[in-house]
């Protein structure tokens, strides 16, 4: 007796495991990031600098010993940046000072970006009196020079830690980005899918957060990086001008000490001056090149060009 075997039954496809999905997404991200050699190099340099600045201070001594015989000593293989005005190793100070710089830049950029994106999007989407009030407040803040305002604040209020300085820089750094975000949202809210979302009465919060802002991801990311670079430059400038208390370790304090203690008059002190300056320049360059690659990943039109 012949048996009939049913071969037409289709087995349901099994969904990939969460670990496989995460691994595949990470591989895709790395593959797209590697399409730009400069962007991938910037990503590697930035990651390396962050790891060194976060892990390095755990491996270095808390109190560097001073040696008067090594004041402004020249660079060597073991001490590539030489010694400072107290005979301390400059390389260790660069490693210890990077953490505060990265922390201030990240927090200040995060605060300014959140303020600009939230209020800029609401001003453009709601319009009317809300738009008028926000734009007027933005214009008032823009008319006040930031460096003068920071000098006045430094005269009456002492910035005791990096987080406080980051908050001050973030609160003062949002007006320019807010106007740019407002202009972008004005353009996006005229699109058909936004009009459809309004007809469906999805609510202002959902339309702004889930429909408008995701289409501005690359724009927001680039401005976040710009805000981070501006905050780092502002921090270094404040310490160079002596408008912030010389407490703790960071690259701005190193530049101020190199300038005020006459390092430029000693032959062996070139590394002491260039150490923090080169660190800031390399960090900023890696941020900009990395952000350009991220913009290509988030913006399909740039990715396909």
KAURUR-V172366 format. One line per field, one symbol per residue. ss: DSSP state (@ for helix, = for strand, . for the rest). burial: I if it has 24 or more other ideal C-beta (glycine too) atoms within 12 Angstrom, else O. A space follows every 50 residues. Layout:
ss: ???
burial: ???
This chain:
ss: .................@@@@@@@@@@@@@@@@...@@@@@@@@@@@@@@ @@@@@@@@@........@@@............=.....=@@@@@@@@@@@ @@@@@@@@@@@@@@@@@@@@@@@@@@.@@@@@@@@@@@@@@@@..@@@@@ @@@@@@.....@@@@@@@@@@@..@@@@@@@@@@@@@@...@@@@@@@@. ...@@@@@@@@@@@@@@@@@@@@@@@@@@@@@@@@@@@@@.......... @@@@@@@@@@..@@@.@@@@@@@@@@@@@@@@@@@@@@@@@@@@@@@@.@ @@@..
burial: OOOOOOOOOOOOOOOOOOOOOOOOOOOOOOOIIOOOOOIIOIIOIIOOII OIIOOIIOOIOOOIOOOOOIOIIOIOOOIOIIIIIOOIIIIIIIIIIIII IIIIIIIIIIIIIIIIIIIIIIIIIIOOOOIOOIIOOIOOIOOOOIOOII OOIIOOOOIOOIOIIIIIIIIIIIIIIIIIIIOIIIOIIOOOOIOOIOOO OOOOOOIIOOIIIOIIOIIIIIIIIIIIIIIIIIIIIIIIOOIIOOOIII IIIIIIIIIOOOIOOOOIIIIIIIIIIIIIOIIIIIIIIIIIIIIIIIIO OOOOO
